[in-house]
Amino acid sequence: MSYTLSIRKEAEFDIGEQFDYYDEKREGLGHDFLLCIEEALDKLQRNPLVYRKIHKEIRRIPIRRFPYVYSISFKKIM
């Protein structure tokens, strides 16, 4: 099965807010957060089924080093 990664506008907004929050806590921490997000998305693209199901086809993605979690859902591509 083929998968395409798309990030909803709401998730992009949340990531931007978290970047600002972490950068206010310590300079450069926001960039560390973005690197961890990129790492998780790369892992997701390589093997999207690696994450634990939380409901039907919705899976949770933990972000390393940060208490932040995203949920993903799958849509079949024809």
N, CA and C atoms as a LAMMPS dump frame, in Angstrom:
ITEM: TIMESTEP
0
ITEM: NUMBER OF ATOMS
234
ITEM: BOX BOUNDS ff ff ff
-5.0000000000000000e+02 5.0000000000000000e+02
-5.0000000000000000e+02 5.0000000000000000e+02
-5.0000000000000000e+02 5.0000000000000000e+02
ITEM: ATOMS id mol type element x y z
1 1 1 N 0.85 -1.176 0
2 1 2 C 0 0 0
3 1 3 C 0.896 1.239 0
4 2 1 N 0.459 2.257 -0.693
5 2 2 C 1.216 3.495 -0.81
6 2 3 C 0.629 4.566 0.107
7 3 1 N 1.49 5.345 0.734
8 3 2 C 1.039 6.402 1.635
9 3 3 C 1.625 7.737 1.199
10 4 1 N 0.857 8.78 1.416
11 4 2 C 1.318 10.14 1.185
12 4 3 C 1.169 10.902 2.495
13 5 1 N 2.2 11.611 2.872
14 5 2 C 2.168 12.391 4.1
15 5 3 C 1.637 13.786 3.799
16 6 1 N 0.602 14.177 4.508
17 6 2 C 0.118 15.548 4.414
18 6 3 C -0.129 16.04 5.838
19 7 1 N 0.228 17.276 6.064
20 7 2 C 0.096 17.878 7.391
21 7 3 C -1.01 18.926 7.321
22 8 1 N -1.98 18.769 8.19
23 8 2 C -3.099 19.713 8.2
24 8 3 C -2.626 21.09 8.658
25 9 1 N -3.32 22.115 8.2
26 9 2 C -2.982 23.496 8.579
27 9 3 C -3.012 23.678 10.095
28 10 1 N -3.962 23.004 10.762
29 10 2 C -4.057 23.108 12.221
30 10 3 C -2.798 22.552 12.889
31 11 1 N -2.27 21.468 12.34
32 11 2 C -1.049 20.882 12.897
33 11 3 C 0.145 21.813 12.658
34 12 1 N 0.214 22.41 11.481
35 12 2 C 1.287 23.373 11.201
36 12 3 C 1.227 24.54 12.18
37 13 1 N 0.014 25.023 12.448
38 13 2 C -0.178 26.117 13.398
39 13 3 C 0.284 25.683 14.796
40 14 1 N -0.116 24.48 15.226
41 14 2 C 0.297 23.963 16.531
42 14 3 C 1.814 23.854 16.638
43 15 1 N 2.449 23.359 15.588
44 15 2 C 3.911 23.235 15.583
45 15 3 C 4.551 24.611 15.723
46 16 1 N 4.011 25.597 15.005
47 16 2 C 4.53 26.967 15.104
48 16 3 C 4.374 27.533 16.504
49 17 1 N 3.234 27.284 17.126
50 17 2 C 3.019 27.761 18.502
51 17 3 C 3.986 27.078 19.475
52 18 1 N 4.178 25.777 19.311
53 18 2 C 5.092 25.064 20.188
54 18 3 C 6.531 25.528 19.978
55 19 1 N 6.898 25.817 18.733
56 19 2 C 8.222 26.361 18.446
57 19 3 C 8.428 27.647 19.242
58 20 1 N 7.465 28.557 19.158
59 20 2 C 7.567 29.835 19.888
60 20 3 C 7.658 29.602 21.395
61 21 1 N 6.823 28.699 21.909
62 21 2 C 6.819 28.394 23.349
63 21 3 C 8.189 27.896 23.8
64 22 1 N 8.732 26.912 23.084
65 22 2 C 10.025 26.341 23.493
66 22 3 C 11.16 27.344 23.314
67 23 1 N 11.088 28.166 22.272
68 23 2 C 12.143 29.152 22.068
69 23 3 C 12.118 30.241 23.137
70 24 1 N 10.934 30.539 23.688
71 24 2 C 10.848 31.492 24.795
72 24 3 C 11.452 30.906 26.07
73 25 1 N 11.324 29.588 26.229
74 25 2 C 11.872 28.924 27.421
75 25 3 C 13.391 28.924 27.399
76 26 1 N 13.958 28.658 26.226
77 26 2 C 15.409 28.666 26.083
78 26 3 C 15.739 28.865 24.607
79 27 1 N 16.591 29.814 24.323
80 27 2 C 16.955 30.096 22.938
81 27 3 C 17.526 28.837 22.286
82 28 1 N 17 28.516 21.112
83 28 2 C 17.455 27.342 20.375
84 28 3 C 16.619 26.1 20.638
85 29 1 N 15.856 26.103 21.726
86 29 2 C 15.045 24.925 22.052
87 29 3 C 13.934 24.72 21.018
88 30 1 N 13.418 25.803 20.47
89 30 2 C 12.41 25.693 19.415
90 30 3 C 12.959 24.968 18.196
91 31 1 N 14.215 25.264 17.857
92 31 2 C 14.844 24.58 16.721
93 31 3 C 15.063 23.101 17.033
94 32 1 N 15.423 22.787 18.271
95 32 2 C 15.552 21.384 18.679
96 32 3 C 14.21 20.669 18.521
97 33 1 N 13.141 21.355 18.898
98 33 2 C 11.798 20.791 18.758
99 33 3 C 11.507 20.481 17.29
100 34 1 N 11.8 21.429 16.389
101 34 2 C 11.544 21.208 14.966
102 34 3 C 12.36 20.04 14.423
103 35 1 N 13.605 19.895 14.874
104 35 2 C 14.429 18.763 14.447
105 35 3 C 13.803 17.444 14.887
106 36 1 N 13.252 17.415 16.094
107 36 2 C 12.588 16.203 16.584
108 36 3 C 11.309 15.917 15.802
109 37 1 N 10.592 16.966 15.415
110 37 2 C 9.399 16.805 14.581
111 37 3 C 9.812 16.208 13.23
112 38 1 N 10.858 16.764 12.629
113 38 2 C 11.339 16.252 11.343
114 38 3 C 11.759 14.792 11.454
115 39 1 N 12.442 14.45 12.531
116 39 2 C 12.866 13.064 12.757
117 39 3 C 11.651 12.131 12.822
118 40 1 N 10.622 12.541 13.552
119 40 2 C 9.416 11.717 13.68
120 40 3 C 8.704 11.583 12.332
121 41 1 N 8.651 12.659 11.558
122 41 2 C 8 12.599 10.253
123 41 3 C 8.779 11.72 9.277
124 42 1 N 10.108 11.771 9.351
125 42 2 C 10.93 10.892 8.51
126 42 3 C 10.672 9.427 8.854
127 43 1 N 10.626 9.139 10.148
128 43 2 C 10.341 7.773 10.602
129 43 3 C 8.942 7.354 10.153
130 44 1 N 8 8.268 10.241
131 44 2 C 6.63 8.004 9.819
132 44 3 C 6.574 7.656 8.332
133 45 1 N 7.296 8.4 7.506
134 45 2 C 7.28 8.132 6.068
135 45 3 C 7.923 6.789 5.731
136 46 1 N 8.952 6.402 6.476
137 46 2 C 9.607 5.119 6.227
138 46 3 C 8.715 3.945 6.608
139 47 1 N 8.019 4.068 7.73
140 47 2 C 7.188 2.962 8.215
141 47 3 C 6.022 3.502 9.042
142 48 1 N 4.938 3.906 8.395
143 48 2 C 3.829 4.518 9.125
144 48 3 C 3.115 3.571 10.083
145 49 1 N 3.256 2.279 9.887
146 49 2 C 2.556 1.325 10.742
147 49 3 C 3.299 1.02 12.033
148 50 1 N 4.459 1.623 12.229
149 50 2 C 5.255 1.375 13.431
150 50 3 C 4.587 1.953 14.688
151 51 1 N 3.736 2.942 14.521
152 51 2 C 3.112 3.596 15.663
153 51 3 C 1.881 2.84 16.145
154 52 1 N 1.655 2.883 17.434
155 52 2 C 0.561 2.16 18.088
156 52 3 C -0.791 2.773 17.706
157 53 1 N -1.759 1.902 17.418
158 53 2 C -3.119 2.361 17.142
159 53 3 C -3.777 2.807 18.444
160 54 1 N -4.504 3.933 18.363
161 54 2 C -5.263 4.381 19.529
162 54 3 C -6.765 4.318 19.27
163 55 1 N -7.135 4.3 17.978
164 55 2 C -8.559 4.191 17.616
165 55 3 C -8.645 3.926 16.123
166 56 1 N -9.264 2.812 15.762
167 56 2 C -9.414 2.421 14.351
168 56 3 C -8.08 2.574 13.63
169 57 1 N -7.991 3.447 12.634
170 57 2 C -6.73 3.644 11.913
171 57 3 C -5.977 4.891 12.371
172 58 1 N -6.295 5.383 13.547
173 58 2 C -5.59 6.551 14.096
174 58 3 C -4.447 6.065 14.966
175 59 1 N -3.265 6.599 14.725
176 59 2 C -2.073 6.215 15.479
177 59 3 C -1.463 7.45 16.131
178 60 1 N -0.731 7.23 17.198
179 60 2 C -0.129 8.328 17.952
180 60 3 C 1.374 8.355 17.685
181 61 1 N 1.889 9.552 17.404
182 61 2 C 3.317 9.74 17.156
183 61 3 C 3.932 10.486 18.335
184 62 1 N 4.771 9.827 19.128
185 62 2 C 5.472 10.56 20.188
186 62 3 C 6.643 11.348 19.577
187 63 1 N 6.895 12.512 20.116
188 63 2 C 8.009 13.346 19.657
189 63 3 C 9.131 13.23 20.688
190 64 1 N 10.271 12.699 20.263
191 64 2 C 11.404 12.46 21.165
192 64 3 C 11.808 13.755 21.889
193 65 1 N 12.038 13.611 23.197
194 65 2 C 12.503 14.7 24.077
195 65 3 C 11.434 15.725 24.437
196 66 1 N 10.28 15.676 23.827
197 66 2 C 9.267 16.694 24.084
198 66 3 C 7.938 16.027 24.441
199 67 1 N 7.244 16.577 25.429
200 67 2 C 5.952 16.005 25.826
201 67 3 C 4.852 16.434 24.854
202 68 1 N 5.012 16.054 23.63
203 68 2 C 4.114 16.495 22.578
204 68 3 C 3.77 15.289 21.724
205 69 1 N 2.529 15.103 21.413
206 69 2 C 2.082 13.918 20.683
207 69 3 C 1.157 14.335 19.554
208 70 1 N 1.34 13.727 18.401
209 70 2 C 0.445 13.938 17.275
210 70 3 C -0.286 12.66 16.967
211 71 1 N -1.475 12.778 16.464
212 71 2 C -2.226 11.632 15.968
213 71 3 C -2.231 11.687 14.455
214 72 1 N -2.192 10.529 13.849
215 72 2 C -2.243 10.449 12.393
216 72 3 C -3.385 9.528 12.004
217 73 1 N -3.916 9.761 10.851
218 73 2 C -4.915 8.845 10.304
219 73 3 C -4.519 8.53 8.867
220 74 1 N -4.978 7.408 8.394
221 74 2 C -4.604 6.94 7.069
222 74 3 C -5.776 7.027 6.113
223 75 1 N -5.462 7.416 4.901
224 75 2 C -6.436 7.386 3.819
225 75 3 C -5.835 6.546 2.704
226 76 1 N -6.626 5.692 2.18
227 76 2 C -6.168 4.819 1.11
228 76 3 C -6.05 5.605 -0.186
229 77 1 N -4.948 5.4 -0.883
230 77 2 C -4.702 6.068 -2.17
231 77 3 C -4.916 5.04 -3.261
232 78 1 N -5.733 5.367 -4.2
233 78 2 C -6.03 4.429 -5.3
234 78 3 C -5.095 4.663 -6.453
